[in-house]
C-alpha cells in the first residue's frame, strides 16, 4: 500500500467570485484524498467568502485575515499548514487532471530524496481552454538560474522542510515573488524533478491580471530577485541550458512533441524557447 503523505494546498483569494467555483471543483475532484485546502482571503467584498463557506468539506479551512498582498497571504497560509508536502493554487486557476495530486505524491514517494517537483502545465484562455502546454525544466550547474524554467506555481510541489529552509516570501516583491522560491530551489542544492506524466494545472491568462498589467514593474522586481538585469528574451546560453535540462531529465523528445502540439493549438506558439 502506498504511503499517503498529507498535502497542504494554500489558496489565496480576493474578490475571486468569477472563477472560484472552477478552482474549487478542480481541488475537490482530486482522486487523492489526504489533503487540506487553506483559504487565505484578504478581505473580499464580493461573494468570495460565501462561496468558500458553501463548501461542506472538512478539508477546507478558511483563514480570513487582512494581508499585504499575495506573497504575504501565502506566507500566512503556509504558517497554518500541517502537511508533509506543500503547494498553492490561485483562485482563478485549476488542476487539469483529477489525478494531479495523486501523481505528484507518487513521484515523491517513489523517489524519497526529492525536495521539489515541477509538473507539466498549461496556459488557459480567459474562458478556460488550453492555449499552450508548458514543459518545465530545472536549471543546474554550470548554468545559473536566470528566471526561465516554464514553471507554473500551481504545478509546483515542495516538501514542508524545504519551505521552512526557504523561509517565506518577501512581501515587497508583490508581482515576482514566486521567483524568489524558484531561485532558492534551483541554487540551494535542493533535489528537484520534472514530472510530465500528467498535466497538473492550468494558469488562466486574463487581461486584468496583476503581472500582465504591470509588466515593467514585474521585470524590475525580477531583476532585483535575480541580482542583475532581467532580459525578457532568452539568449543562446539560456536556450542551451533548457535543452540540456530536458536531456538530463530524459524529456527532450517530449519537449519536441509538445512544441509541435502547441503549434497546432488555436493560439500560436511564439517560440519553442518561450
C-alpha positions as CSV (number, residue, x, y, z in Angstrom):
1,X,0.0,0.0,0.0
2,X,1.3,3.4,-1.0
3,X,2.3,5.8,1.8
4,X,-0.2,8.7,1.8
5,X,1.6,11.9,2.9
6,X,-0.7,14.8,3.7
7,X,-0.8,17.6,1.1
8,X,-1.3,21.2,2.2
9,X,-2.8,23.4,-0.6
10,X,-2.9,27.1,0.0
11,X,-5.4,29.2,-2.0
12,X,-5.1,32.9,-1.7
13,X,-8.2,34.8,-2.8
14,X,-9.5,38.3,-3.1
15,X,-12.8,39.2,-4.9
16,X,-12.4,35.9,-6.8
17,X,-16.1,35.0,-7.3
18,X,-15.9,34.9,-11.1
19,X,-13.5,31.9,-11.4
20,X,-13.6,30.4,-7.9
21,X,-16.1,27.6,-8.4
22,X,-13.9,26.2,-11.2
23,X,-10.9,26.3,-8.9
24,X,-12.7,24.6,-6.0
25,X,-14.2,21.9,-8.2
26,X,-10.7,21.0,-9.5
27,X,-9.5,20.6,-6.0
28,X,-12.3,18.6,-4.5
29,X,-12.5,16.4,-7.6
30,X,-9.0,15.1,-6.9
31,X,-8.7,11.3,-6.5
32,X,-6.1,11.7,-3.8
33,X,-8.0,12.2,-0.5
34,X,-5.3,13.2,2.1
35,X,-5.1,16.9,1.6
36,X,-6.2,20.2,3.3
37,X,-7.2,23.4,1.5
38,X,-6.1,26.5,3.4
39,X,-8.0,29.5,2.1
40,X,-6.4,32.9,2.6
41,X,-8.9,35.7,1.9
42,X,-7.6,39.2,2.2
43,X,-11.0,40.8,2.9
44,X,-13.1,40.2,-0.2
45,X,-16.1,42.5,-0.8
46,X,-17.9,40.2,-3.3
47,X,-19.3,36.7,-2.7
48,X,-15.9,35.0,-2.4
49,X,-16.2,34.1,1.3
50,X,-19.8,33.0,0.8
51,X,-18.7,30.6,-1.9
52,X,-16.0,29.2,0.3
53,X,-18.4,28.8,3.2
54,X,-20.8,26.9,1.0
55,X,-18.3,24.1,0.6
56,X,-19.2,21.3,3.1
57,X,-15.9,19.5,3.2
58,X,-13.8,19.3,6.5
59,X,-10.6,19.5,4.4
60,X,-11.3,23.2,3.7
61,X,-10.1,25.7,6.3
62,X,-10.7,29.4,6.0
63,X,-8.0,31.9,7.2
64,X,-9.6,35.2,6.5
65,X,-7.2,38.0,7.5
66,X,-6.0,41.3,6.1
67,X,-2.7,41.0,4.4
68,X,-0.1,43.0,2.5
69,X,-0.7,41.3,-0.8
70,X,-0.4,37.9,-2.4
71,X,3.1,36.9,-1.0
72,X,2.0,37.8,2.5
73,X,-1.2,35.8,2.1
74,X,0.8,32.8,1.1
75,X,3.2,33.2,4.0
76,X,0.2,33.2,6.3
77,X,-1.4,30.3,4.6
78,X,1.7,28.1,4.9
79,X,2.1,29.1,8.5
80,X,-1.1,27.2,9.2
81,X,-0.2,24.2,7.0
82,X,0.1,20.8,8.7
83,X,1.0,18.7,5.7
84,X,4.2,16.9,4.6
85,X,4.1,18.4,1.1
86,X,3.1,22.0,0.2
87,X,1.7,23.6,-2.9
88,X,-0.6,26.5,-3.8
89,X,-3.3,27.2,-6.4
90,X,-4.6,30.6,-7.2
91,X,-8.3,31.1,-7.1
92,X,-8.6,31.7,-10.8
93,X,-6.6,28.7,-11.8
94,X,-7.4,25.0,-11.9
95,X,-6.0,21.5,-11.7
96,X,-6.3,20.0,-15.1
97,X,-6.4,16.4,-14.0
98,X,-8.3,14.6,-11.2
99,X,-5.1,12.6,-10.7
100,X,-2.8,15.7,-10.4
101,X,-2.1,15.4,-6.7
102,X,-2.1,11.6,-6.8
103,X,0.6,11.7,-9.5
104,X,2.7,14.2,-7.6
105,X,2.5,12.1,-4.4
106,X,3.6,9.0,-6.3
107,X,6.7,10.9,-7.6
108,X,7.6,12.0,-4.0
109,X,7.0,8.5,-2.5
110,X,8.8,6.6,-5.3
111,X,11.8,8.9,-5.2
112,X,12.3,9.6,-1.5
113,X,15.1,12.1,-2.0
114,X,13.0,14.6,-4.0
115,X,12.7,18.0,-2.4
116,X,10.5,19.6,-5.1
117,X,8.6,18.6,-8.1
118,X,7.8,20.5,-11.3
119,X,4.8,19.3,-13.3
120,X,3.7,19.6,-16.8
121,X,1.2,22.6,-17.0
122,X,-0.7,24.7,-19.4
123,X,-1.8,28.3,-20.0
124,X,-5.5,28.8,-20.4
125,X,-7.6,31.3,-22.2
126,X,-9.8,33.5,-20.0
127,X,-12.7,31.1,-20.8
128,X,-10.6,28.1,-19.5
129,X,-9.5,26.3,-22.7
130,X,-5.8,25.3,-23.2
131,X,-3.8,27.8,-25.2
132,X,-0.5,26.0,-24.9
133,X,1.3,23.4,-22.9
134,X,4.5,24.1,-20.9
135,X,7.2,21.6,-20.0
136,X,9.3,23.0,-17.2
137,X,13.0,22.3,-16.6
138,X,15.4,22.5,-13.8
139,X,18.4,24.8,-14.3
140,X,21.5,23.0,-12.9
141,X,25.2,23.8,-12.8
142,X,27.1,25.1,-14.6
143,X,24.2,27.3,-15.6
144,X,22.8,29.9,-13.2
145,X,19.1,30.4,-12.9
146,X,18.1,33.5,-15.0
147,X,14.4,33.5,-14.5
148,X,13.5,30.9,-17.2
149,X,12.1,27.5,-16.3
150,X,8.4,27.3,-17.6
151,X,7.3,26.7,-14.1
152,X,3.7,27.4,-13.2
153,X,3.4,27.5,-9.5
154,X,0.1,25.6,-9.5
155,X,2.1,22.7,-10.8
156,X,4.9,23.1,-8.2
157,X,5.1,20.8,-5.1
158,X,7.7,21.0,-2.4
159,X,8.3,19.4,1.0
160,X,7.4,21.3,4.2
161,X,11.0,21.1,5.3
162,X,12.1,22.8,2.0
163,X,9.6,25.6,2.7
164,X,11.0,26.1,6.1
165,X,14.5,26.3,4.7
166,X,13.4,28.9,2.2
167,X,11.8,31.0,5.0
168,X,8.9,32.6,3.1
169,X,8.4,35.4,0.6
170,X,9.4,39.0,0.9
171,X,6.2,41.0,0.5
172,X,7.9,43.8,-1.3
173,X,8.0,41.7,-4.4
174,X,4.3,41.6,-4.9
175,X,4.5,40.7,-8.6
176,X,7.6,38.5,-9.0
177,X,7.7,36.9,-5.5
178,X,7.4,33.3,-6.9
179,X,10.9,33.7,-8.5
180,X,12.3,34.0,-5.0
181,X,11.3,30.5,-4.3
182,X,12.4,29.2,-7.7
183,X,15.8,30.8,-7.3
184,X,16.2,29.2,-3.9
185,X,15.1,25.8,-5.2
186,X,17.5,25.9,-8.2
187,X,20.5,27.2,-6.3
188,X,20.3,25.8,-2.8
189,X,21.2,22.2,-3.6
190,X,17.6,21.1,-3.2
191,X,16.9,18.0,-5.3
192,X,14.2,18.6,-7.9
193,X,12.5,16.5,-10.5
194,X,10.2,17.2,-13.5
195,X,7.1,15.1,-13.9
196,X,5.5,15.0,-17.4
197,X,3.1,12.1,-16.9
198,X,0.1,14.2,-16.2
199,X,-0.7,17.9,-17.0
200,X,-1.1,19.1,-13.4
201,X,-2.5,22.6,-13.5
202,X,-3.5,25.4,-15.8
203,X,-2.8,29.2,-15.5
204,X,-5.7,31.4,-16.7
205,X,-4.5,34.3,-18.7
206,X,-6.5,37.4,-18.0
207,X,-6.2,41.0,-19.4
208,X,-6.7,42.3,-15.9
209,X,-4.0,40.1,-14.2
210,X,-1.5,41.9,-12.0
211,X,1.5,40.7,-13.9
212,X,0.0,41.5,-17.3
213,X,-1.0,45.0,-16.3
214,X,2.4,45.8,-14.6
215,X,4.9,44.2,-17.0
216,X,7.6,46.9,-16.5
217,X,7.4,46.7,-12.7
218,X,7.5,43.0,-12.7
219,X,10.7,43.0,-14.8
220,X,12.2,45.4,-12.3
221,X,11.3,43.1,-9.4
222,X,12.7,40.1,-11.3
223,X,16.0,41.9,-11.8
224,X,16.2,42.6,-8.1
225,X,15.5,39.0,-7.2
226,X,18.0,37.6,-9.7
227,X,20.7,40.1,-8.8
228,X,21.0,41.7,-12.2
229,X,19.2,42.9,-15.3
230,X,16.4,40.6,-16.5
231,X,16.2,40.1,-20.2
232,X,12.7,39.1,-21.3
233,X,14.1,37.3,-24.3
234,X,16.2,34.2,-23.7
235,X,19.8,34.4,-25.0
236,X,21.5,31.5,-26.6
237,X,23.2,30.2,-23.4
238,X,19.8,30.1,-21.7
239,X,18.3,28.2,-24.6
240,X,21.1,25.7,-24.4
241,X,20.6,25.4,-20.7
242,X,17.0,24.5,-21.4
243,X,17.8,21.8,-23.9
244,X,20.4,20.3,-21.5
245,X,17.9,20.4,-18.7
246,X,15.4,18.4,-20.8
247,X,18.1,16.0,-21.8
248,X,19.2,15.4,-18.2
249,X,15.6,14.6,-17.3
250,X,15.1,12.3,-20.3
251,X,12.5,14.7,-21.8
252,X,13.9,16.0,-24.9
253,X,11.6,14.0,-27.1
254,X,8.6,15.2,-25.1
255,X,9.8,18.8,-25.4
256,X,9.9,18.4,-29.2
257,X,6.5,16.7,-29.2
258,X,4.8,19.4,-27.1
259,X,6.3,22.1,-29.3
260,X,4.5,20.5,-32.3
261,X,1.3,20.2,-30.3
262,X,1.4,23.8,-29.3
263,X,1.8,25.0,-32.9
264,X,-1.4,23.2,-33.7
265,X,-3.4,24.9,-30.9
266,X,-5.7,27.9,-31.8
267,X,-3.3,30.4,-30.2
268,X,0.1,30.4,-31.9
269,X,3.1,29.2,-30.0
270,X,5.5,32.1,-30.2
271,X,8.7,30.1,-29.9
272,X,9.7,26.7,-28.7
273,X,12.1,28.5,-26.4
274,X,9.5,30.8,-24.8
